[in-house]
Each structure stands twice: as structure tokens, then as C-alpha cells.
Amino acid sequence: MSNRLDLSNLLNEISLRITAYQLSQVIEYIKLLFEANQTTNLTAITDYNEALVKHIYDSLLIMTLPEFKTAKNIIDVGSGGGLPSIPLAICNPEKRMVSLEATQKKINFQNTVACKLQLINLFPIWGRAEEVAKQVDRRERYDLAIARAVAPLNILAELTIPFIKLHGYAIFYKGKEAENEILKGESAVNTLGAEIIGVQSFTLPCNYGSRVLITARKSGLTSASYPRKPGVPKKKPL
């Protein structure tokens, strides 16, 4: 289709480069996402160009940040149908990408994609962040935790920061409400042993909206009392 957007050109404009093979893989991922979406609720988006911008381009924006570039072991908390973990795994084969999601059907889809696209650096995990973050082999083991899930910062902080090793980072994908979320959520970030060190704003192509990436750095160990039991962070945010 001649009216399809060219992802490579869009990424070139923000100094990101992907290979022709990686481009073919992200396009195949969109195809698989649309197919699976007919039976499993994975996305509200059904238009190819919109998916290319709001799912793929948006997921890859984090590649412009130095904290992502230096990270080798990454966990995506609340990854849904594999966003941003799958596009990032495709375009960064040298990084280990753990994708954590609490809904079994969504993890099944991610496993299918990982198999079909031969993503040997993608590790989908079924579980709740509140429980998985208590596991010895997961707690404070990651260079970077990322979250694109739709939840306020003060909730996401409790579900992500316990995964990060000392001096590691968390990056949160937010929209135009980011400034207000920082005002309400910064104390939660601090309580968990981290501090906000950066806020980067982006305008998505073709009038598809905006994206804000909030970066936090972990400067102290997280108290063993966090995260609290499943459901508590959402019901009683820090």
C-alpha cells in the first residue's frame, strides 16, 4: 500500500536506525497483533499507520535515552500484548528483555510471537509484579525497568523500582498529564529508593499525539515491605 508510513524514515528523523530485517519483523508483529486481536483483547487500534506510530515508533522512542542505551538486562512491567518489550527486543538483539504480564492469554500471545520471530532475547513471564518482585532472582537484578502500562506514576513506581539494582533506572511512558503525575508521584518514587532525574517530551508523527518519558535513578535499596500485596498499590497508592 502506497499510503503506508515508512517507519525507517520516521526513526531517522530522531536519529534512530533499524535494519531492513528488523523493519520486516516489527511489521510482522503488527500483523500477528491484529490477527490475535480478533479473539484476544490486545489493542484498541486497528489501523496499520496508527499502530506503526502509536505502538512501534512510540515504543522505540526510549532508544534515544542514554539510560536505555547502556542497559543490558531490562524488565518491562505490565507489558500487555508485548509493548514496548517486543519492538525493543526486535531492534536491540544484544539486550535481554524480560516481559512481565499478569494476564495468561497475553503471555501466550507473546510466546507465540517470540517463537515465530525467533526472538531469543525475549523472555515473557506470567505473574503479578507485586509477587514476582519478591523473588530473590528477580528483585533488584535489572539495569532498567520500564512501564508503558496505563496507571499513575505513584502506582507504577511501586511495581517497577523493586526490580532495579542499585544505581539502575526506571523509565515510565507517560502522556500529557506527566507533569501532574510527577507532582503526585515523586514522593512515592523517593520512598522506594529512587529519584526522578529526567523528563523528555516527544511529539508523535502525523498528529498522533505526544509522549513523555520520565526517568528515575535508584540511589538506595528498596525496603523489603515493597511492593505490598497484590492489589494494594492500586487501592492505596503511596
Buried (B, 14 or more C-beta within 10 A) or exposed (E): EEEEBEBBEBBEEEEBEBEEEBBEBBBBBBEBBBEBBEEBEBBEBEEBBBBBBBBBBBBBBBBBBEBBEEBEBBBBBBBBBBBBBBBBBBBBBEBBBBBBBBBEBBBBBBBBBBEEBEBEBBBBBBBBBBEBBBEEEBBBBBBBBBBBBEBBBBBBBBBBBBBBBEEBBBBBBBEEEBEEBBEEBBEBBBBBBBEBEBBBEBEBBEEBBEBBBBBBBBEEEBEEEBBEEEEEBEEEBB
